Amino acid sequence: MKILITGANGQLGKDVVSLLEETTPYEIYPLTKHDLDISDEIAVNKMVQEIQPNWILHCAAYTKVEDAEDNGNILNWKINKEGSAYISSSGNNVHANLIYISTDYVFDGTKKGQYNTSDKTNPINQYGAAKRAGEEEIVKYTPNAHIIRTSWVFGEYGHNFVYTMLNLAKKLDTLKVVNDQYGRPTYTKDLAAFMLYIIENNIPGGIYHFSNEDTATWYDFAKEILKNERVNIIPVDSSEFPQKAKRPQHSVMSLDKVKDTGFSIPTWKNALDRFMKNMAKMKG
């Protein structure tokens, strides 16, 4: 079996590649943005035709949420919408199965309860709008694709909230952290494990919401990250940190559909603990 992975050098992509290479006999084709510009339709078609993958794991994305509001907006749409269309249409031409990684930012965050996979989307920033458009392009060409919406992603590779908090705690005695936005943190290793679970267990296509179990605010998350650090953490309203891109206030997504597949989802505190141990190992 051949598996093509886009965004193979990204925060999620690296963990997906490692997991597949270490635990499966499959032929893995990890493509970074230097190997393949997914916004180049001809290049995408050529690459997919050459490899003839059985599965495409589409992890590549433009993720600079603030820049997507202005300077990066053209690139945001080129990669997240057009690139996804090219990946899906070229994959469909070779009858490849497809997993596309999307985001909780397709929702506006006004729902009090958990968002179900069938709930109406209403993105409130350009990144969310482009990712939602990407979902539509994926389904247009590969109707049985797996779309996984995730949130608050952290992992050993790349920039994320955990590293930001740890770095700030080294420089400052007091940190102010937003306490009025609710969501679910997601560990890249657990998301990668679910992607492999889909491949190996013939899980039906459709939209899935995946993150780690339990809900948190950014303040809750920061407190847990820094529980062993000597730093004072103060909860504040999000109005103290004005941003160009609006964020959903409440983007807690229901995990029921993933659980119904039989996949066991660890809590985010368990995931963070494993992340910290892995980070300590990497430092030697």
N, C-alpha and C positions, 0 to 999 in steps of 0.2 A: 504493500500500500504506500502511496506517495502523498505526503502532506506538505502543502506550501503555506508558509507563514509570512504575512506582511508585518512590517513594524517589528522585525525580529530583534532589533537593538533597543527597543523601548522598555519601559518599566515592566509591562506585562509580557511583552514578546520574549524577553530574555528568560523569564521563568517558564514560559510555554515551551521554548526550544529546549531548555535544560531538562524539563520533565519528560518530554518525548524522547530525547536522545538517551536519557539514563534508564528509562523504564519500558521502552517499546522497541520492537524490531523494525519499525516503519522507516521508509526513506524520507528524510526530513530536508526540506528546501527552505532554509531561513533567509528571507530577503529583507535587507535594510533599505532605507531610502536611497542609499548610494547604489544599491544593486538594482532597484526598480523605483522609478518615479510613477506612483500610481495615478497621477493626474495626466499622464501621457498615454492616451488610449492605444496607440500603435504599439508602444513598448509593453503595455500590459498584455495585449492580445498575443504578442510574439512570445513572451515569457510563459504564459499559461499554455499556449499550444506546444511549446518545446517540452515543458515538464509533464503535461497531461496529469495533473494531480487528481486524486480521489477526493481529497478534502482541501479546502482553502480556509485557513484561520486568519480572518481579516482583523488584525490588531492595530494596523497603521491608522493614525489619526492626527489631525491638527488639534492640539489641546491647550493652546494659550488663550484661555477664556477672556482675559482682559484685552489682549491684542486683537482678538476676533471682532471687537466692537468698532475698531477703526483701521489702523495700519495693516493688520493681518486678515482683514475680512475677506479679501479676494482669495487668499490662500486657504482660509478656513473653508470656503465653499468649494474651491477646486479640489481639495483633498477629501473633505468629509462627505460632500455630495457627489461630485463628478467622479472622483477616484473610486468611490464605492460602486457607482454605476458601472464603471469599466471592469472592476474586479468581478462583479456579479454577472455581467453579460458574457465576459470571456470565460468565466467558470461554467456558466450554463452551456456554452458551446462544447465543452468537453465533459459535460454531465458530472461536474464536481459538486460534492456537498459543500455547504458553506456555513461558517459561524462568523457573525459580525458582532463586534463589541460596541455597544451604544451606551447611553448615559441617563441618569435620573434627571438631567437638565432638559429632557423633552417635556417635563411637567412644570407647571407654574408654581407649585408648592402651596396652593391654597386649600387643598383637601385636608381635613382634620384627621381622617383615618389613613390607613396604608393604601398606597396606589397599587391597583391590580393591573395585570398585563393588558386587560381590555379597556382600561380607563382612557378617556379622551386626553390627548396630548395638547399642550399649549405652552411651547417654550417662550421664555421671557428674555433670552439673550441670543446673540448671533451664533454662538457655539452650539447651543441647544437646538436652534432652528436648523442649522446645517446638518447636525447629527440626525435629527428627525427626518430631514429630506434624504439623508443617506439610507435610513431604514426603508423609506418608500422606494428608493432605487433598488435596493437589495431585493425586496419582495417582487418588484416589477419583473426582474429577470430570473430570479430564483425563488419562486413562490414557497418552496418548502424549506427555505433557509432557517437557520437558528439565529435569532437576534437576542443577544444577552445585554440587558441594561444593567449597569453597575454604578457604584457611587463611592466617593471618598476613598479612592484607591491609594494604597501604600504598598511598597515592596523594597527590597534591598537595592534595586537599581533605579536611578533617576531621581527627580525632585518630587518631594511629597511633604505633607503636613507633619509627619513624624520627624523627619530630618530637620525641617524648619524649626520645630519646637525645641529639639535637642540642641541645635546650634544657637538659638536665641538664649536658652537657659545657661549657656556657657558665658554669655556676654552681659546678661542683665539679671538683676535681683528680682525684678517684678515683671510679670507679663500680663497683658490684658488680652482675653480671648472671648470671642463671640459666644453668647449663651442663648441666643434666640433662633438659631437655625438647627433643625433636627434632621438626622439622616442615619445611615448605617455605614460604618467603615468596611472596606473590602481589602483583604490581603491577596496580593497577586498570586501567591502560591495556591491558595484555595480556589480562586477563579480558574487558574490553569488546570487544576485537578477536575473541576466540573466540566471544562471543555473536553478533556480527555474522556471523562465519563460519558459524555454525549456520543463521542466517536465509538466507544467500545460497547455501548449498551443499546444501540439502535433507538435512541431517544427521538420522539417525533419532532419535526420542525415547528417553528412558531416563536413567539416572544416569551422570554424568560427574564425574571428579575433575580439577579444574584448579588448578594453582599454577605457579610458575616452576620450572624444572629445578634439580636438586641439593638436597641436604639440609643443614640447619644446626641448631645450637642457638641460643637467644637470644643467647648469648655470641658465637658465630661471627658472627651478624647484626650485633650491636653493634660488634664489631671492624671490620667492613667499613664500617659507617656512619661510624665515627669515625676512620678510618685517616689522615685529614688533620688531626685535632684533637690538641691537646696535653692528653691525658687518659689516666690509668692505668685500665685495665679489668681487674677481678678476677673470674675465674669462681667461682661459688658454687653450692651445692646449693639447690634450690627450697624446702627447709625454712626457709631464711633469710628468705623472703618469704611468710609464711602468708596464705592468701586464703580467703574464704568459699566461693568456687566452686572445686571441684577441676578441675584441668586435665589433659588426657591427657599422659602422659609421652612417648609416641611416636606422633605422629599423621601419620606420613609416608604420603601417599596415592599409589598407583600412577597414573601419567599415561598409561599404555599406551592406554587407550580413546580419549583425546583424540588421541594421536599417530596412531592407526589411521585417524582421519578425514582425515589429511593436513595437519593444522595443525601448524606449527612453533613449539615452545615455547622461548623464550630462557631462559638461566640466571638465577637470582635476582641474581647479581652484575652481570650485564649490565643487568637491569631497574633495579637500584638506581642504577647509573651514569647511566642515562637519566633516572631520577627526579631525581637531584641536578642534572643539567644543566637540566632543565625548571624546577626550583625556582630556580636561578640566573637563568634568563630571566625568570621571573615577578617576581623582585626587581628586575629591570632592570639 
